[in-house]
């Protein structure tokens, strides 16, 4: 672990007066790569400068409750002491969807907004945590668009939700006016779907429900995140809503797998999870199953940490004309014929001396391919 990353996050921490905006990632330079990363370290950390909850840290870095609790199983969710170190995510595998507009992966409680291309600027994607629908009020999947945007929306609860709340002794009014106790928050992006589904903020009573299955099907965000998104996206922006608990992707010839826990009511068996992972690994490697690290895969499928895990590194074959060849050794010229020997002399055959042919060993990987790494190590 590099101390540099801890210092970076400590410095960021001290500069926060309220809450951080979304994480911004540069898209990989190689169009075939799908792993995004912020720092060189695999496990960035932050240090708490005062007593707080783990959920306060999550909100500051636009992380969901489920995500940060899973990353810090030994940290008290409700009592993070001053000076205590909290683990943060660094890498994400982009969902398998078009790189346009918004992609919401309900399985990881996270959305990705692909920023429009700008001249002289690397392609970027913003990433936000969000909450999704409960198992009895599922967030719909599929492709849609942003139909309209409303600031300070008024909420008119559907009759089904009003009946549910009434049965729990919490009756709702017919109209909930805009304000701090409005469940839609201060901003709402309405989706072009039947049923009045939205991407919206939250009220002060449900601020820590981000990153959980807690809504009636809408997508809920932190107030500062929905504000940033509201002023960034436009009406008509495409929205892809997917459910991908297992993602596989490349970065710099290394293949990663990212595995999230199942949503409530949709649990997979270990065999189903393994078979799904194998199919995705094979698909990512041009339909050829590579000789991957079985132990790393097993740990990823068991821990369900949501952290990308490296399972395979491919060795690129250089062009044939760049492979160093053994030097050509010229054969010595055969000696001239022996002079005529008188019969009285002993006749002895004269043969050209045998010269061993030196060769240069081509550096190869354990799989038999030319390996630049092996060349550097003198293998």
Secondary structure as GFF3:
##gff-version 3
##sequence-region A 1 379
A	DSSP	alpha_helix	3	15	.	.	.	ID=ss1
A	DSSP	beta_strand	23	26	.	.	.	ID=ss2
A	DSSP	beta_strand	35	37	.	.	.	ID=ss3
A	DSSP	beta_strand	45	47	.	.	.	ID=ss4
A	DSSP	alpha_helix	54	60	.	.	.	ID=ss5
A	DSSP	alpha_helix	65	71	.	.	.	ID=ss6
A	DSSP	beta_strand	85	87	.	.	.	ID=ss7
A	DSSP	beta_strand	91	93	.	.	.	ID=ss8
A	DSSP	beta_strand	102	105	.	.	.	ID=ss9
A	DSSP	three_ten_helix	106	108	.	.	.	ID=ss10
A	DSSP	beta_strand	110	114	.	.	.	ID=ss11
A	DSSP	beta_strand	124	129	.	.	.	ID=ss12
A	DSSP	beta_strand	132	133	.	.	.	ID=ss13
A	DSSP	beta_strand	142	151	.	.	.	ID=ss14
A	DSSP	alpha_helix	159	167	.	.	.	ID=ss15
A	DSSP	beta_strand	187	191	.	.	.	ID=ss16
A	DSSP	beta_strand	198	200	.	.	.	ID=ss17
A	DSSP	three_ten_helix	204	209	.	.	.	ID=ss18
A	DSSP	beta_strand	213	215	.	.	.	ID=ss19
A	DSSP	beta_strand	219	220	.	.	.	ID=ss20
A	DSSP	alpha_helix	223	230	.	.	.	ID=ss21
A	DSSP	beta_strand	238	242	.	.	.	ID=ss22
A	DSSP	beta_strand	246	251	.	.	.	ID=ss23
A	DSSP	beta_strand	254	259	.	.	.	ID=ss24
A	DSSP	alpha_helix	270	284	.	.	.	ID=ss25
A	DSSP	alpha_helix	294	303	.	.	.	ID=ss26
A	DSSP	beta_strand	309	313	.	.	.	ID=ss27
A	DSSP	three_ten_helix	320	322	.	.	.	ID=ss28
A	DSSP	alpha_helix	372	377	.	.	.	ID=ss29
###
